[in-house]
Amino acid sequence: MELVIANTAGFCFGVNNAVKIVSDLATKSEHKIYTLGPIIHNDQVVQKLTNYGVTTINNPEEAEAPAKVVIRAHGVGPQVIERLKIRGLEVVDASCPYVEKIHGLVNKKYREGYQIIIAGDKTHPEIIGINGWCDDSAFIIEDEDNVDDLPDIKKKICIVAQTTFIREKWEKIILRLNKRFENVLKFDTICNATDKRQTEAEKISKMVDMVLVIGGNNSSNTNKLYQICKANCDNTFKVQTADDIPPVDIKKIKKIGITAGASTPDWVIKEVIHKMSELNRQDMEMSFADAFESSLVTLTTGQITKGKIIGYNHNEVFIDMGYKSDGIIPMQEFSDDPDFNPEKSLKVGDEIDVFVVRVNDGEGNVLLSKKRVDAVKGWDVIESAFENKQPVKVKVTEKVNGGVIGNASGVRVFIPASQISDRFIKDLSEFVKQVLQVEIIELNKQKRKIVGSARTLIEKNKEAASSVIWNNIEIGKTYKGQVKSLMDFGAFVDIGGVDGLVHLSELSWSKIKHPSEVVKVGDEIIVSVLDFDKEKKRISLGYKKQADNPWAKALEKYQVGNVVSGKVVRLVPFGAFVELEEGIDGLVHISQISSVRLGKPSDALTVGQQVEAKIIEFDAETKKISLSIKEVNPIDPAGAKKDEGLSATEQEELPKEHVEDMTNTIGESVKG
């Protein structure tokens, strides 16, 4: 006959704590000791406490002061505690910490306006206690069909579960609620230890010929284990003590599974195991007692061990390590990544390495940390990268004085402001949440100090890229570059490790006053090489395209004798420039504006004025167009006398064109 044992670790922490409190009070206190209801649902434990003089009462009015009344692990509502205090009784609250968390959660959401729903047995003291924290206003449901019996709830809904509730039922209820109501906030409050017991019991009951479920007749947890096992194995028996074990035919029963409720004491489990061992001592490879003891893992503070994720919420991750209690990793001890998303990153069943911070966190759980394991492993990675001068990825998590802090393989890395880039950075906060490639330039294991540099890698990469550029550069070759900075005379563009200058005149076919009219820092643009000097490390680039040159099609659009319209864009002493289209201006000489003699062009024209003029001269090679307003519609200022012509000397002295000197050549701009 083969034995299959579930994780029968005895009391859950809440129950164990309550029993310990009552036992200590019974042996040390001078006052009468009461428990409000049986301290746990186990007759053997209750009888032992009765022998110590502990009295069980069902309501506060049964106790007489002076006395101490212990609130059992199931907890009660605030009204019950108030009734006890009014009677002058000293209240000793031994509520399970896990149940207390549910009390606080329900009370908070109730005060925020949520309708509370509790999944569980409405007659169970734990449910009655939870309901007290929302003024007994909760709807209590036991299965998915009860969802249809709920009224139309207009408020937001918050649902919690009895700690011993069957998970399969919980998931069906949630599914049905989400189909019927829109705003459902769920909190999975099923005790992880209970959930694990139920999962293991279900698994074992499918592979054995007989199951023994050890626990009290009134224990909700034990009864649920019995239901789960009975559904898979007909030969399932609930036993309170070793005396309740049914006859076993070891010739027919090849495998026996054993599980126990959370309120079942270790000594009751051991008695059952001992009796089973006596029945089959000769045929078993190891005794049931040994199997029970060996099923428990031993943990010590500072130990690194493996565990499986069995659940999580926004604050904690729950880990099964085969120990009698579950492990809990606070979310801040799981990852340093500020963008860490439990829903996306965590998967129930995944095995991870964990660091044991404390074997008992004060609530019966093992306090764990994943970050500390990552840090231990990370140091090995960082040390190797430092010794071999290999780059590492660092995710920047925060800005600090003098630089930023990042995370690399679970280890904190400081990057000074001077080492974060090869250019001056005014606001380092732009790097927060970015992932940088850095080189470890300083490592002190004793002081736990690591300094990284992104700048050294940027400079190395630029040097390598620069060599490629200079070895292959040609006039006319095009590159995809990024605008790095703007000056009055042009824009500097990084074409892959080398900066080149696009002069103002090479940015647009139109006349512009500043590069920002065409490009901005960070833009990616296509440029071509106009000229370069390898010795002086200078490159002149062009951005404007020949295909965009408005003069390329000007001959087809503008002919001598055509009447065209345009806008006056500039006035000069000898005439006015009229924009025919973007990039093409024509000159109206002062003598071609009016039929009268003008002292200056502004006597008849203003900038922005729309005019019509005839093309009287077109020179495509020099890109010059001469226009005449006078031949279409002369503009004569009011009161002006008709022009009788200029003398030969006056005509000779009048300028015929406007010449502008370029104050900055491309070469001079590069030098600047």
C-alpha positions in Angstrom: 0.0 0.0 0.0 1.3 3.4 -1.0 0.8 6.6 0.9 0.2 10.0 -0.7 0.3 12.9 1.7 -0.9 16.4 1.1 0.8 19.4 2.7 -0.8 18.7 6.1 1.1 21.3 8.0 -1.3 21.5 11.0 -2.8 24.7 12.2 -2.9 27.8 9.9 -1.2 30.7 11.7 -4.4 32.5 12.6 -5.9 29.4 14.4 -2.6 28.5 16.0 -2.1 32.0 17.3 -5.7 32.1 18.8 -5.2 28.8 20.6 -1.8 29.9 21.9 -3.3 33.1 23.3 -6.1 31.3 25.1 -3.7 28.7 26.5 -1.3 31.4 27.8 -4.2 33.3 29.4 -5.7 30.2 31.0 -2.4 29.4 32.8 -1.4 32.9 33.7 -4.4 35.2 34.2 -6.2 35.6 37.5 -9.5 36.5 35.8 -12.1 34.3 34.2 -11.3 33.5 30.6 -14.1 33.2 27.9 -14.0 32.6 24.2 -16.7 34.1 22.1 -17.7 30.9 20.3 -15.4 27.8 20.1 -11.9 29.1 19.6 -11.6 26.8 16.6 -13.8 24.1 15.1 -12.0 21.2 16.7 -13.6 19.4 19.6 -10.3 18.0 20.9 -8.7 21.4 21.2 -11.9 23.0 22.8 -12.1 20.2 25.3 -8.4 20.7 26.3 -9.1 24.4 26.9 -12.2 23.6 28.9 -10.1 21.5 31.2 -7.9 24.6 31.8 -11.0 26.5 32.9 -11.8 28.3 29.7 -15.6 28.8 29.1 -17.2 29.1 25.6 -20.0 31.6 25.3 -22.2 32.4 22.3 -22.9 36.1 22.9 -21.4 39.0 25.0 -24.3 38.9 27.5 -23.3 35.5 28.8 -19.9 36.8 30.2 -19.6 38.3 33.7 -17.0 40.9 34.6 -14.3 41.0 35.6 -13.1 38.7 32.9 -11.2 38.5 29.6 -13.0 37.5 26.4 -11.0 36.2 23.5 -12.2 36.9 20.0 -11.6 33.8 18.0 -9.7 33.6 14.7 -12.9 34.0 12.6 -13.2 37.6 13.9 -16.3 39.7 14.7 -17.9 42.9 13.7 -17.2 46.2 15.6 -20.7 46.2 17.2 -19.9 42.9 19.0 -16.6 44.4 20.4 -18.5 47.5 21.6 -21.1 45.3 23.4 -18.3 43.5 25.3 -16.6 46.7 26.3 -19.9 48.2 27.6 -20.2 45.2 29.9 -16.8 46.1 31.4 -15.1 43.0 29.8 -11.5 43.1 28.6 -11.3 42.1 24.9 -8.4 40.1 23.7 -8.6 40.1 19.9 -7.1 36.8 18.4 -8.7 37.4 15.0 -6.7 35.9 12.1 -4.5 38.7 10.6 -5.7 37.6 7.1 -9.3 38.0 8.2 -8.5 41.4 9.8 -7.2 42.5 6.4 -10.6 41.6 4.9 -12.3 43.6 7.7 -10.3 46.7 6.8 -10.8 46.3 3.1 -14.6 45.8 3.4 -14.9 48.8 5.7 -12.8 51.1 3.5 -14.8 50.2 0.3 -18.1 50.4 2.1 -17.2 54.0 3.2 -16.2 54.8 -0.4 -19.8 53.9 -1.5 -19.3 50.4 -2.8 -22.0 47.7 -2.5 -20.2 44.8 -0.7 -20.8 41.2 -1.8 -19.3 38.3 0.2 -18.9 34.8 -1.3 -19.3 32.2 1.4 -21.6 30.5 3.9 -23.9 33.2 5.4 -24.2 31.2 8.7 -20.4 30.9 9.2 -19.1 33.2 12.0 -16.3 34.5 9.7 -18.9 35.8 7.2 -21.1 37.2 10.0 -18.0 39.1 11.3 -17.0 40.5 7.9 -20.6 41.7 7.3 -20.4 43.6 10.5 -17.8 45.9 9.0 -20.2 47.2 6.4 -23.1 47.6 8.8 -24.6 44.2 7.9 -25.4 45.5 4.4 -23.6 43.0 2.3 -25.2 40.5 -0.1 -24.0 37.0 0.7 -23.9 34.4 -2.1 -22.8 30.8 -2.1 -22.6 30.0 -5.8 -22.9 31.4 -9.3 -26.7 30.9 -9.4 -27.1 33.3 -6.5 -25.8 36.1 -8.7 -29.0 36.0 -10.7 -31.0 36.5 -7.5 -29.2 39.8 -6.7 -31.2 43.0 -7.3 -30.2 45.6 -9.9 -27.2 47.2 -8.1 -26.5 50.8 -9.4 -23.5 51.4 -7.2 -20.0 50.1 -7.8 -19.6 46.6 -6.5 -16.8 45.2 -4.3 -16.7 41.4 -3.8 -14.6 39.4 -1.3 -14.5 35.7 -0.4 -14.6 33.6 2.8 -11.0 32.6 3.4 -11.9 28.9 3.1 -14.1 29.4 0.0 -13.6 26.9 -2.9 -11.7 28.5 -5.7 -13.6 26.9 -8.5 -16.8 28.3 -7.1 -15.2 31.8 -6.7 -14.1 31.9 -10.4 -17.6 31.0 -11.6 -19.1 33.6 -9.4 -16.7 36.3 -10.7 -17.5 35.3 -14.3 -21.2 35.6 -13.7 -20.9 38.9 -11.9 -18.8 40.4 -14.7 -21.5 39.4 -17.2 -24.3 41.0 -15.3 -22.7 44.1 -13.8 -20.3 46.6 -15.2 -18.3 48.0 -12.2 -17.1 44.9 -10.3 -14.0 45.3 -8.1 -12.8 41.8 -6.9 -10.5 41.0 -4.1 -9.3 37.4 -4.0 -9.3 36.9 -0.2 -9.2 33.1 -0.3 -6.5 32.1 2.2 -3.4 31.0 0.2 -2.7 28.1 2.7 -6.4 27.0 2.3 -6.2 27.4 -1.5 -3.1 25.3 -1.6 -4.6 22.6 0.6 -7.7 22.4 -1.6 -5.6 22.2 -4.8 -3.4 19.5 -3.4 -6.4 17.6 -2.0 -8.1 17.7 -5.4 -4.9 16.4 -7.1 -4.3 13.6 -4.6 -8.0 12.5 -4.6 -7.8 11.7 -8.3 -4.9 9.3 -7.9 -5.7 7.2 -4.8 -8.1 4.5 -3.8 -9.0 6.0 -0.4 -8.8 9.5 1.2 -8.7 10.4 4.9 -9.7 14.0 5.7 -8.7 14.9 9.2 -10.6 17.6 11.0 -13.6 18.7 13.1 -17.1 18.1 12.0 -17.9 21.9 12.3 -14.8 23.0 10.4 -15.7 24.8 7.2 -12.2 24.2 5.9 -12.3 20.5 6.6 -15.8 20.1 5.1 -14.7 21.8 1.9 -11.7 19.5 1.6 -14.1 16.5 2.2 -16.4 17.8 -0.6 -13.5 18.2 -3.0 -12.0 14.8 -2.3 -15.4 13.0 -2.3 -16.1 14.4 -5.8 -13.1 12.4 -7.1 -12.8 9.4 -4.8 -15.9 7.6 -3.4 -13.8 6.1 -0.5 -13.3 9.5 1.2 -13.8 9.6 5.0 -13.8 12.5 7.4 -12.1 11.6 10.7 -11.8 13.7 13.9 -9.4 11.4 15.6 -7.5 8.2 15.1 -10.5 6.3 16.6 -12.6 7.3 13.6 -10.5 5.6 11.0 -12.6 3.0 9.1 -11.4 -0.5 8.5 -8.9 -0.7 5.7 -8.4 -3.8 3.5 -4.7 -3.3 2.6 -5.1 -5.9 -0.1 -7.7 -3.9 -2.0 -6.5 -0.4 -1.1 -3.3 0.2 -2.9 -3.0 4.0 -2.4 -4.3 6.1 0.5 -4.3 9.9 0.5 -4.2 12.0 3.7 -5.1 15.7 4.0 -6.1 17.8 7.0 -8.1 21.0 7.7 -6.3 24.2 8.7 -7.8 23.9 12.2 -6.5 20.4 12.8 -3.7 20.2 15.4 -0.5 18.4 14.6 -0.9 15.9 17.4 -4.2 14.7 16.0 -2.6 14.3 12.5 0.2 12.4 14.0 -2.1 10.0 15.9 -3.9 9.2 12.7 -0.6 8.7 10.9 0.7 6.5 13.7 -2.3 4.2 13.6 -2.1 3.9 9.8 1.6 3.0 10.2 0.7 0.2 12.6 -1.8 -1.2 10.1 0.7 -1.4 7.4 4.2 -1.2 9.0 5.6 -4.2 7.1 4.4 -3.3 3.7 5.3 0.4 3.7 8.7 1.7 2.5 8.5 4.5 5.0 6.1 5.1 7.8 3.3 7.7 7.6 5.0 9.6 10.5 8.2 9.9 8.5 6.3 10.9 5.4 4.5 13.6 7.4 7.8 15.0 8.8 9.6 14.7 5.5 6.8 16.6 3.7 7.8 19.8 5.7 10.6 21.9 4.4 13.0 23.6 6.9 13.8 27.3 6.2 16.4 29.6 7.8 16.8 33.4 7.6 19.2 34.4 4.8 18.6 31.2 2.8 18.1 31.3 -0.9 15.6 28.7 -2.1 13.1 28.0 -4.9 9.4 28.5 -4.8 6.4 28.6 -7.1 4.1 31.6 -7.6 0.6 30.6 -6.3 -1.1 34.0 -6.4 -0.6 37.7 -6.3 -2.4 41.0 -5.8 -1.3 44.7 -6.2 0.7 44.6 -3.0 2.1 41.0 -2.6 3.2 37.9 -4.4 2.4 34.6 -2.7 5.0 31.7 -2.9 4.7 28.0 -2.2 8.1 26.6 -1.0 6.8 23.3 0.4 7.0 24.9 3.9 4.2 24.7 6.4 3.4 28.4 5.7 3.3 30.3 2.5 5.9 32.9 1.6 5.0 36.5 0.8 7.1 38.9 -1.3 6.0 42.5 -0.9 5.7 44.0 -4.4 8.5 46.5 -3.6 10.8 43.5 -2.9 9.9 41.8 -6.2 11.3 44.3 -8.6 12.9 47.8 -8.8 11.3 48.5 -12.2 8.8 51.3 -11.8 7.0 50.0 -14.8 6.6 46.5 -13.4 3.1 45.2 -14.1 2.1 42.1 -12.1 -0.7 41.2 -14.5 1.7 41.1 -17.5 4.9 39.8 -15.7 3.6 37.2 -13.2 2.3 33.8 -14.0 0.9 31.4 -11.4 3.0 28.2 -11.5 6.3 29.9 -12.4 9.3 28.8 -10.3 11.6 31.5 -9.0 14.5 31.9 -6.6 13.7 33.7 -3.4 15.6 35.1 -0.4 14.3 34.3 3.1 14.1 37.6 5.0 12.3 36.3 8.0 10.8 32.8 8.7 7.9 34.4 10.5 6.8 37.9 9.5 4.6 38.3 12.6 1.5 37.0 10.8 2.7 33.4 10.3 4.0 33.9 6.8 7.5 33.7 5.5 8.8 37.1 4.4 10.7 36.8 1.2 12.6 39.0 -1.3 13.2 38.4 -5.0 15.3 41.6 -5.4 17.9 40.3 -3.0 18.4 37.2 -5.0 18.6 39.3 -8.2 21.2 41.5 -6.5 23.3 38.5 -5.6 23.2 37.1 -9.1 23.5 40.6 -10.6 26.8 41.3 -8.8 28.3 38.3 -10.7 27.0 39.7 -14.0 28.3 43.2 -13.2 31.7 42.0 -12.0 32.1 39.9 -15.2 31.1 42.9 -17.3 33.6 45.2 -15.4 36.5 42.8 -15.8 35.8 42.1 -19.5 34.8 45.7 -20.3 31.5 44.5 -21.7 28.5 46.9 -21.9 25.4 46.2 -19.7 21.8 47.5 -20.0 20.7 49.8 -17.3 17.1 51.0 -16.9 17.1 54.5 -15.3 14.7 54.6 -12.4 15.3 58.0 -10.8 17.1 61.3 -11.1 19.4 62.2 -8.1 21.8 65.0 -7.3 24.7 64.8 -9.8 23.3 62.1 -12.0 20.8 59.2 -12.3 20.3 55.8 -10.6 19.5 52.8 -12.7 19.0 49.0 -12.4 21.1 46.5 -14.1 20.4 42.8 -13.4 18.9 43.7 -10.0 21.9 45.9 -9.0 21.8 49.7 -8.5 24.1 51.6 -10.8 25.0 55.3 -10.5 25.5 57.2 -13.8 27.0 60.7 -13.2 25.6 63.6 -15.2 28.9 64.0 -17.0 28.8 60.3 -18.1 25.2 60.1 -19.3 25.9 61.6 -22.8 28.6 63.1 -24.9 26.7 66.4 -24.9 25.5 68.7 -22.2 22.1 67.7 -20.8 20.2 70.4 -19.0 17.4 68.2 -17.6 18.4 64.6 -16.6 14.7 63.6 -16.0 14.4 63.0 -19.7 16.4 59.8 -19.2 14.1 58.3 -16.5 12.6 55.0 -17.7 15.0 54.9 -20.6 17.3 51.8 -21.1 20.9 52.8 -21.6 23.9 50.8 -22.7 26.7 51.6 -20.2 30.2 50.6 -19.4 31.1 49.9 -15.8 33.9 52.3 -15.0 34.1 51.8 -11.2 33.2 48.9 -8.9 33.6 48.7 -5.2 32.1 45.5 -3.7 32.8 46.4 -0.1 31.0 49.7 -0.4 28.4 48.3 -2.8 29.2 51.1 -5.2 28.9 50.8 -9.0 29.4 53.6 -11.4 28.5 53.4 -15.1 29.2 55.5 -18.2 27.1 55.8 -21.3 29.4 58.5 -22.6 32.4 56.2 -23.1 30.3 53.8 -25.2 28.8 56.7 -27.2 32.2 58.1 -27.9 33.6 54.7 -28.9 30.6 54.0 -31.2 31.0 57.5 -32.7 34.7 57.0 -33.3 34.0 53.7 -35.1 31.2 55.2 -37.1 33.3 58.3 -37.9 36.0 56.1 -39.4 33.5 54.5 -41.7 32.2 57.9 -42.8 35.6 59.4 -43.6 36.8 56.2 -45.4 33.8 56.2 -47.7 32.7 59.8 -48.1 32.2 61.2 -51.7 30.8 64.4 -53.1 27.1 63.8 -54.0 26.7 60.9 -51.6 23.5 61.1 -49.6 23.1 60.3 -45.9 20.2 60.0 -43.4 21.1 62.4 -40.6 19.8 63.9 -37.5 19.7 67.7 -36.8 21.9 68.2 -33.7 22.0 72.0 -33.4 20.9 75.2 -35.1 23.0 78.4 -35.6 22.1 81.6 -37.3 24.1 80.6 -40.4 22.9 77.0 -40.7 22.2 73.6 -39.1 24.6 71.0 -37.9 23.6 67.4 -38.9 24.9 64.2 -37.5 25.3 61.7 -40.4 26.5 58.8 -38.3 29.2 59.8 -36.0 30.3 62.9 -37.9 28.6 66.4 -37.9 28.3 68.3 -41.2 27.0 71.9 -41.8 24.0 72.7 -43.9 24.4 76.4 -44.7 21.3 78.6 -44.5 21.4 79.0 -48.3 21.3 75.2 -48.7 18.2 74.7 -46.5 15.6 76.2 -48.8 15.1 77.6 -52.2 13.1 80.4 -50.6 15.0 83.1 -48.7 14.9 82.3 -44.9 16.2 84.2 -41.9 16.9 81.3 -39.6 17.2 77.4 -40.0 14.3 76.9 -37.6 12.0 78.0 -40.4 12.8 74.7 -42.1 14.1 72.2 -39.5 14.3 71.7 -35.8 16.7 69.8 -33.5 16.0 66.1 -33.5 14.6 66.0 -37.1 15.8 63.2 -39.3 16.6 64.5 -42.8 18.2 63.3 -46.0 21.3 65.4 -46.9 23.9 65.2 -49.7 27.7 66.0 -49.5 28.6 69.2 -51.3 32.2 69.4 -50.2 34.5 68.0 -47.5 38.0 68.4 -46.0 39.4 65.2 -44.3 42.3 67.1 -42.8 40.2 69.7 -41.1 37.3 67.3 -40.5 34.8 69.5 -42.2 31.8 68.5 -44.3 29.4 70.9 -46.2 26.0 69.4 -46.8 23.0 70.3 -48.9 19.3 69.8 -48.0 17.3 71.5 -50.7 16.5 69.2 -53.6 16.9 70.2 -57.2 13.5 68.8 -57.9 12.1 71.4 -55.6 13.8 74.3 -57.4 10.9 76.6 -58.5 13.1 78.0 -61.3 13.3 74.5 -62.9 9.8 75.0 -64.3 9.8 78.8 -64.5 10.4 78.9 -68.2 7.3 76.9 -68.9 5.1 79.1 -66.6 6.5 82.6 -67.2 7.0 84.2 -70.7 7.8 87.8 -71.7 4.5 89.6 -72.3 2.6 87.5 -69.7 0.5 89.4 -67.2 1.0 87.9 -63.7 -0.2 88.7 -60.2 1.9 88.7 -57.0 2.5 90.2 -53.6 4.9 93.0 -52.8 7.4 91.5 -50.4 10.2 94.0 -50.2 10.7 97.7 -51.1 14.2 99.0 -52.1 15.2 102.5 -53.2 15.2 101.6 -56.9 12.0 99.5 -56.9 9.9 96.7 -55.4 10.3 92.9 -55.3 7.1 91.0 -56.1 6.7 87.3 -55.1 5.1 85.4 -57.9 5.3 82.1 -56.1 7.4 80.7 -53.2 11.0 81.0 -54.3 10.5 83.2 -57.4 10.5 87.0 -57.1 10.3 89.6 -59.9 11.7 93.2 -59.7 9.5 96.2 -60.6 11.8 99.0 -61.3 10.7 102.4 -59.8 10.3 103.7 -63.4 7.8 100.8 -64.1 5.4 101.4 -61.1 3.6 104.6 -62.1 3.0 106.9 -65.0 4.1 109.8 -62.8 7.6 110.3 -61.4 8.0 108.8 -57.9 10.4 109.9 -55.3 10.5 106.4 -53.8 8.5 103.1 -54.3 6.7 103.5 -51.0 4.9 106.6 -52.5 2.7 104.1 -54.5 3.2 100.6 -53.0 3.2 98.9 -49.6 4.6 95.5 -48.5 1.9 92.9 -48.7 0.0 94.7 -51.5 -1.4 92.5 -54.3 -0.5 93.8 -57.8 -0.7 92.8 -61.5 2.3 93.3 -63.8 3.6 92.4 -67.2 6.8 90.4 -67.7 9.1 92.6 -69.7 12.3 90.6 -69.3 13.2 87.0 -68.3 16.8 85.7 -67.8 16.7 82.0 -66.7 20.4 81.8 -66.4 20.7 84.6 -63.8 17.3 83.8 -62.4 16.0 87.4 -62.9 12.5 88.6 -63.9 11.7 92.2 -64.7 8.1 93.4 -64.3 6.1 96.4 -65.2 3.0 97.5 -63.3 2.8 100.7 -65.4 2.0 98.7 -68.6 -0.9 96.9 -67.0 -2.4 99.3 -64.5 -0.1 102.2 -63.4 -0.4 103.3 -59.8 -0.5 107.1 -59.6 -0.4 108.7 -56.2 -3.2 111.3 -55.7 -2.1 114.8 -56.7 1.0 113.6 -58.6 2.0 115.3 -61.9 2.4 113.2 -65.0 6.0 112.2 -65.6 7.5 113.8 -68.7 10.5 111.6 -68.6 13.9 111.6 -67.0 17.0 113.3 -68.3 19.7 111.1 -69.7 21.9 111.9 -66.7 19.1 111.0 -64.2 18.4 107.7 -66.0 22.1 106.8 -66.0 22.4 107.5 -62.3 19.3 105.4 -61.3 20.2 101.8 -60.2 19.0 99.0 -62.5 19.3 96.1 -60.1 19.9 95.2 -56.5 23.0 93.3 -55.5 23.2 91.6 -52.0 26.6 90.6 -50.5 26.7 87.2 -48.6 28.2 88.1 -45.3 29.0 84.4 -44.5 30.6 82.0 -46.9 30.1 78.2 -46.2 33.8 77.9 -45.4 33.7 80.8 -42.9 30.6 79.3 -41.3 32.2 75.9 -40.8 35.2 77.6 -39.2 32.8 79.3 -36.8 
